[in-house]
Amino acid sequence: MADIARREFLTTVAALGASAAHGLSLRAAGRIRVGYAAITWGGNDAQAIADVGALGFKGIQLRASAFDTYGSRPADLEALLARHGVAFAVLSSGNLRYQPEDRQAQIDLHLSHAKFVRDAGGQFIQVIDELPKGRAIRPDDYKALAEMLNAVGRRTKAIGVPLVYHNHMNSTGEPPDAVDAIVSGMDPADVGLLFDIAHYQQGGGDPVKAVPRYAKHIRVVHLKDVRKSDAAPGYQWVELGRGRVDVKGCVAALQSSGFDGWAIVELDRVVDPGGTPKSSAETNREYVTKQLGLRL
């Protein structure tokens, strides 16, 4: 029996390694697969990948700096990720302008990023919308944004890289009613929702209640926390468990909804003096494994 158990263990390890090498979603790690966002490292993506892998996270979300560095050599990025056992879960593809005059340029831009993700063995691209210039948001903006998301998503899906829309502060999709209007116009066959629990809460919503509401749209989750701050803009992103987001309740709601995908832990910057991106990631790892009970 011991030999059988050992063989099963080795088979699982080998499968995980092979999946990481090919940028797959590592489904063997569990229905909620926990990754980490490279934003905390401020563009030092090679160090972010090394630290994220060393801490046991199985996936990473990279930003535009990765495209700037590896855009012409995606195979090098794929090899680097494989060496550290980290899957390329998501690329932050930047802002999406959704006015009619921007349509073709935006499609071309984000499709080029999707091709990079495909060639580097990645899975998703993420966009955040860009507010209209010089005017307030109008009700027809929600429809225009959803239509632009569908247009981009159809094209990225066609090359095997699904698009996800990230609800975000200081964007059209900040308050809950705006998120609802945008999502209602999105074609779930072409674009999914990257649901950020802290941005949704800071925008005035209850993320625990929102999870089942958007369950059929959610493809990726940001596990994130936020607390009030006396400094502008009046709030601060912090490690999990240090803010006011009911992170445990959100994870329970995801599990109850049958969520099967990446949950990316995100911290924009190191909060405490003397801290480092890796030490903050260690704090988040402890919360994920001991408080949330999730496996890495």
Beta strands, then each sheet from edge to edge (+ up, - down):
strand 1: 32-37
strand 2: 59-62
strand 3: 87-96
strand 4: 124-129
strand 5: 163-166
strand 6: 191-196
strand 7: 218-223
strand 8: 225-228
strand 9: 235-238
strand 10: 261-265
sheet 1: 1+ 2+ 3+ 4+ 5+ 6+ 7+ 10+ 1+
sheet 2: 8+ 9-
end
